[in-house]
Amino acid sequence: MSSPPCLPYPKSEGRAAGYRTHRVPNLGEFFHGLWEVKKLGWDGVTGQRLRFHGEATFSTCAEGLLFQERGTIGFGAYQGEASRDYIFAVQDSHTAEVRFADERPFHTLNLETGEAHVWHDCAPDRYMGRYRVFDSNRWTLSWRVAGPRKRQILTSRFTRARGQG
């Protein structure tokens, strides 16, 4: 079976916008704290746009970091609260095994260079992601989802909350 077709990343992100990546010497220290989150997305199946605004917290846990995101989502006519939790099981200063809240594996993340390409197969669809760190207070996570059930693009922009840096 061949790989699903790739959709381009939004041109407003990264190099096209003139940004350079920022090296991350310590993944746990970089993420720790409170972040403002803004997401924009598009669903190719329904043609609807997604908007999210909220906060994400990375706090210390036994495995490394607990990621908790809370906010308000708009998807088509729906408006409501949304949340998600992940565990970043820190392996070394640059690497974490990212897991769903129920401990299932999601993807491996290495941010040593400030940019990482990740993927997750959720058969029959494939999630292809890219983390980009722009400086000590800003990073993005973009996802392209391709497959017979889903066609989506989602970009999350994280800005460190004031007083957290």
C-alpha positions in Angstrom: 0.0 0.0 0.0 1.4 3.4 -0.9 1.6 6.4 1.4 -1.3 8.8 1.4 -1.0 11.9 -0.7 0.8 14.8 1.1 -0.9 18.1 1.5 1.4 21.2 1.7 2.0 22.9 5.1 0.4 26.3 5.3 2.7 28.9 3.7 2.2 31.2 6.7 4.2 28.9 8.9 8.0 28.7 9.2 10.5 29.4 6.5 7.9 30.9 4.1 7.3 33.5 6.7 11.0 34.2 7.2 11.4 32.4 10.6 14.4 30.2 11.6 14.2 27.4 14.0 15.6 27.7 17.5 17.6 24.8 19.0 16.2 23.2 22.1 19.0 22.1 24.5 16.5 20.7 27.0 13.1 19.6 25.9 11.6 19.4 29.4 12.8 22.8 30.5 11.6 24.4 27.2 8.0 23.1 27.4 7.5 23.4 31.1 4.9 26.1 32.1 1.8 27.8 30.7 1.2 28.5 27.0 -1.5 30.4 25.1 -2.8 28.3 22.2 -4.4 29.4 19.0 -5.4 26.8 16.4 -6.7 27.1 12.9 -7.8 24.1 10.8 -9.7 22.9 7.8 -11.6 19.7 7.2 -11.4 18.5 3.6 -14.3 16.1 4.0 -16.8 18.6 5.4 -15.2 21.8 4.0 -15.6 23.3 7.5 -13.0 25.5 9.3 -11.9 24.9 12.9 -10.8 27.6 15.4 -9.6 27.0 18.9 -8.3 29.4 21.6 -7.2 28.3 25.0 -4.3 27.4 27.3 -1.8 24.5 27.5 0.1 23.6 30.6 3.2 21.4 30.7 3.6 20.2 34.3 6.0 17.7 35.9 4.8 14.1 36.3 6.4 10.8 37.0 7.1 10.1 33.3 8.4 13.6 32.5 5.7 16.1 31.5 1.9 16.1 31.5 0.4 18.2 28.7 -3.1 19.6 29.4 -4.9 21.7 26.9 -8.2 23.5 27.6 -10.1 26.0 25.6 -13.0 26.9 23.3 -13.5 25.3 19.9 -15.5 26.4 16.9 -16.1 23.8 14.2 -18.8 24.6 11.6 -21.8 25.6 13.6 -20.6 23.9 16.8 -19.1 26.1 19.6 -18.0 24.6 22.9 -15.3 23.6 25.3 -12.5 21.3 24.3 -9.7 19.6 26.1 -6.9 17.1 25.5 -4.1 15.5 27.6 -0.8 13.9 26.5 2.1 12.5 28.4 5.6 13.5 27.2 7.8 10.7 28.6 11.1 12.4 28.5 13.9 10.0 27.3 16.9 12.5 27.4 17.4 16.2 27.1 16.2 16.3 23.4 13.7 13.4 23.2 10.3 12.4 24.5 7.9 9.6 23.7 4.6 11.3 23.4 1.7 9.2 24.6 -2.1 9.6 24.8 -3.5 10.1 28.3 -4.3 6.3 28.4 -0.6 5.6 27.8 -1.0 4.4 24.2 2.0 5.5 22.1 1.4 8.6 19.8 4.9 9.5 18.4 8.5 10.1 19.2 9.7 13.7 19.4 13.3 14.9 19.1 13.6 18.7 19.2 17.4 19.1 19.3 17.4 21.1 16.1 14.3 23.0 16.9 12.3 21.2 14.2 10.9 17.6 14.2 8.8 15.7 11.7 6.5 13.1 13.4 3.8 10.7 12.3 1.1 8.5 13.7 -0.9 5.8 11.9 -4.5 5.6 13.0 -5.6 3.1 10.4 -6.7 3.7 7.8 -5.6 7.4 8.2 -2.1 8.8 8.7 -1.2 11.8 10.8 1.9 13.7 9.7 3.1 16.4 12.0 5.8 19.1 12.3 7.0 20.8 15.4 8.9 24.1 14.9 10.5 26.2 17.6 11.0 29.8 16.7 12.5 31.1 20.0 12.2 30.4 23.7 8.6 31.7 23.8 7.0 30.5 20.5 6.5 27.2 18.7 4.0 25.6 16.3 2.7 22.1 15.7 1.1 21.4 12.3 -0.8 18.3 11.4 -1.8 17.0 8.0 -4.2 14.0 8.2 -4.7 11.9 5.0 -6.7 8.8 4.4 -10.0 7.5 3.4 -11.8 8.8 6.5 -10.1 12.1 7.1 -8.5 15.0 5.2 -7.5 17.7 7.6 -4.9 20.4 8.1 -4.4 21.9 11.6 -1.9 24.4 12.8 -1.4 25.2 16.5 0.5 28.3 17.6 1.9 28.3 21.1 3.1 31.5 22.9 4.5 31.3 26.4 2.1 33.0 28.8 3.5 36.3 30.2 5.6 35.9 33.3 6.4 32.3 32.4 9.8 32.8 30.6 
